[in-house]
């Protein structure tokens, strides 16, 4: 081994003298600096393997050719090498050529001592951590021993597969899933139903909150577990603890049904237009008040002009409606009299037409009787196709009309 190392050093020295100045810059990189070490390792391992093969009888013909002093040295050499070789490859390879990705992580600070009974079953010292690096604190909720995570303090936690953290156990994960599904269902109901969800309360969060006691009755989750989850939020309302979905969960994970989403979009659009209309109305009212305060006489005259204009418009509209109803009622009276040429009591004819036009509205019948019928009577009195008489009916004088023309009314 010494001869091979010496030859390797001579060859390396002679080769270095022949390298030009430009190649000297390349050797400054970590990859170039590591090559001589790796080459030396491979040569030493190959030589040791050859010696081991000779000493174990794998190459007896080579051993027989060597002098007795050499064979004796070869037989004892593997044991001497075994004592001096490092147990950790990181100690054998220079630290300057070991990358951070391949280096083992540091060990944890021990904060747990085994008693006499546990000494017999305690875990072996951690072989996956680098004892040459400064130790780091034990993971949260855990106790570390022999440089590794030993146990987790909380019953809802268990050590992770890689032994670097305490994670929720299967039972806790199931409780979280139940709580998430329950709160999601209640939140969707509160969004989509007009009546909202039961037990829902408003808070500063985007989603409604619900009594924690109701959630604990439905699931196996407890308050200590919820406080460490980013999916939920805890608030206190009227001395009662409430739970709901966090704003982050609502923004990234909450999915509403399509029908609910469409309904919410329509309601939001309608509320936007209503809000804009109310805002415009309030702004207009504010401007009117400011104008009235600044110019009271002009504002009063403007108000009177608007009121008169509205009155005239309403009166003209009423007159047009009255003229239209007069024509309709008169034609109905002509049709009844021409279809039945017997005598018709005027009051009976009036009431029958009013009931036919407005069977469900007393106000409409009163309008026909008081406003329309007097003008119809005035028109029929000027029409010679109708015979007008007066008869005693029930001891009272009544006006009677009878169709006298030979042709029916058109």
Order of alpha helices (4+ residues) and beta strands (2+ residues): alpha-alpha-alpha-alpha-alpha-alpha-beta-alpha-beta-beta-beta-beta-beta-alpha-beta-alpha-alpha-beta-beta-alpha-alpha-alpha-beta-alpha-alpha-alpha-beta-beta
